[in-house]
Amino acid sequence: MKENKLKFGVIGSGSWGTALIKILCENNDEINWYVRNKDNIDFIYKNSFNPNYLNSVELNLNKIKISDNINDVIYDSDVIIIAVPSEYVNAEMKKINVDISDKIVMCALKGLVPETNLLFGEHMQKYFAISKDNFLVIGGPCHAEEVALERLSYLTIASSNINLCEQISEKFKCKYINVSSSDDVIGIEYASMLKNIFALAVGISNGLGYGDNYQSVLVSNSIKEMKRFISKRHKIKRNINDSAYLGDLLVTGYSSFSRNRMFGNMIGKGYTVSAAQMKMKMVAEGY
């Protein structure tokens, strides 16, 4: 594999998928993008932005090839980034009928795979023969909306293959994105999932009228619970105060961009789940 010839393929055209496309265009010349809706593809090619998400982001179409065929995107890419909500990932993965066992796969979702209830890395190893050395996780406090605004953000990319991890990390670094490497794949997958649940609780407390004092105690207890849970599932030495754990929890719990806080806030105010989902028009993965 030649470092400078890596082709990235992004699966997902929501806000996070669009943000990743923007980041990758900073350092890479060829990016494949899977967008399910043909009308959206035509719109993007005509107008250079995603009509549904982050429409302030002007996309560099000289670097992007868009397709509504997931297999074409995968076949033509070396690195596959899965950036669809966990609720829908199994349905998308079932569409794959090409061999991906030799591909590098990156997880950018924030939850367990439905039906199998596995972490995405476990799911890919069991059902798609992806080796641990070819699997990476993207974590850390990095809201898509702030990427769109080019506000300074910090990602953590994790893999058991630290050389690959550092190589891939360089492809994401730019003037507004810094990246650190980690070998705690399982811990960061769990942290990315758990912080959504905790943020939902913070949002509910805010909707119920509890103040900052209460919410700060809730977040403090949440990081303790996250540490205990992850240590039970994958006991290695880690600093739970690092940005991939505490940092991600803080931004998801407190940010006005947080879907999970927003969803929880509506539940706390008395919305039904279905009413909150309809009003948000986005997926809160903590639910």
C-alpha positions, 0 to 999 in steps of 0.5 A: 500500500502506497501512503500517498495513493490512498483512496478514501470512500465515505459511506454516509451523507449526513452531517458527519459524513459531509464533515468528513468529506470536507476534512478529507478534501483538505489533504487528499485528491481522490475521495469516493462518496456514497450518497443513497439518493440520486436526486441529492447526487444531482443537486450536489453536482450542480450546486456544490453543497449537500442540500440536507446537511451542512449546506454552508459547506462548499464541496470541492467537486474536483476531488469528489466522485459521488455514487448511489452504488455502495459497492462501486464506492467500496471497490474503488477505495482503499480506506472505507469510512462508515459514517451512517447512524448505528441504527441504519448501519446493518441495512447499509452493510447488507447491500455489500456484495464485493469482497472487502476483506483486504480493505482498511475500514474506519468506524465513524458511528457511535453505537452498537450494530442493531440485530447483532448488538456488537461493536462495529469492529467486532461486527466487521471481524465476524461477518466481513473478515476485516482483520484487527490490523485493518480496522480503525475508529474515529473518536473525540469531541468533533461536532460536524457543525463546528467542522463546517465553521472550521473551528479548531477541533481534535480527533482521536484515531485508534487502531491496534496497528499503530503504524497504519493509525499514524499514517491515516491520521496524517490524512485528516490533519489540517489547519482546523483539525488536529489528530492523535493516535491511540491503540484503545480501539474497544475503549473508544468505541464504547466511549463514543456510544456511552457519551450519547446515553449520558448526554441524553440524560443531561438533556432530560435534566435540563428539560426538567428545569434542573440547573447547571449545578445538577448537570455538572454532578450528572456529568461528573458521575457519568465519566466515573460510570464510563470508566468503570464500564469500559474497564470491565469490558476492556481492561487496559491502562487508559487516561479517561480524562483524554479528549476521546473519553471525557472531552467527547462526553463534555461536548456531547453533554453541553453543546448546543449542537448535540443531538442527544442533549437536544433530544433529551431536552425535548423529552424533559419538556414533555415531548413524546419520543416520536414527536421529538424525533419528528421535530429534530429530523436527525438521529439521536444515537443515545436513544 
